Amino acid sequence: GQQQRVALARAVAGNPQILLADEPTGNLDQATGAQIISLMFALRERSGATLMLITHDPALAGLCDRVVHLRDGKIDRITPGAATGKPDVIAQPRAQTGTGN
């Protein structure tokens, strides 16, 4: 988990508009994975960045605003996640999401 925390610190150091995370909990035990996910979502909220997760875990995907399902390398469907009701930050530039950056 320490490597993931360091990677997150490096990733957000430059105040990026988009954070990409490919299987962020893949090699972690459940407790450490939950800490990493909590940290990632907190960083997203604090920075106003878009967080894009790539995961095979439906529970983790469901925490997101939107879930893009792929089949055979193509978008199959897009469904709302549990975090619906928030601004669509993918469709809006950062300045319009209230961060002003």
N, C-alpha and C positions, 0 to 999 in steps of 0.2 A: 503493500500500500504506500510505502514511503516514496517509491519511484513514481507512482501515479501522482502523488501530491506535488512532488518536485516538477513533474511534467506540466501539471496544471499551473503552477506558479510561473513557469517559463512561458506558457501559452498566453496567459493574461497580462504579462508584464508590459507588452506593447499596446494594451488597450484595443484588441482586435474587435472588429464588428461581427465576426463569425467565429465560433468555437466548434471544431470538428472533433468528435470522439468516436473512435472505432472500437467497439466492444470494450468500453472502459472498465467493466467489472469481470472480464473474461477469466482471468487467472487469480481472482481474489476470493477469499472466504466471504461468506454472506455478510458478516458484521463489517468488515473492511470495505466491501463493495457498497454497502449502504452509506458508509461515511463518505466515500468518494462521490457517489451520486448526489448526496446532500450538499457537498461542497460545490459540485458543478452547477447545481441549480441555484445555489446561493450566489455564486459568482455571476451567473447569468442575470439574476435579478439586480444585483448591485451594479453591474457594468452596462446593462441594457443590450448586451450582445445577443445575437441569435445563437442558440445551442443546437447543433445537429448531431444526434446520436445514431450510430449504426449498431444494431443489436438484434439478436435472435430471441431475446427475452421479452415476451409479450407484456409482462407486468411492468417492466421498465419502459417499454415503448408507450404504454398507456399513461404514463406520467407526463408525457409530452403534450403540447398543444395539438399536434397533428401527427398522424402515423401514415407514412408512405409505405405501402406494401409492394414489394418487388416479386415478380415471377419471371423466371428465365431471363433475368437481366433487364427487364422492362417494368415500368410502373404499371401495376395491376389495378390498384385503387388507392384512394386517399380517404382516411377516416378520421374523425375527431378523436383526440385523446381525452383523458380525464381533466386536463388543464384548459378546457375550452372556456370561451368568454373573455379571453385576454386579447389585446390587439394583435392583428396578424403581422408580426414583425418581419416575416419573409417578404410580404408584398409591400411593405412600407420602408422607405429609407430611415436610417437611424435618427435623423433630426426630427422626424415626425413621431417617433415613439416616446418623446419626452426627455431623452437624454441630452439632446442638444449637441452631441459630438459629431 
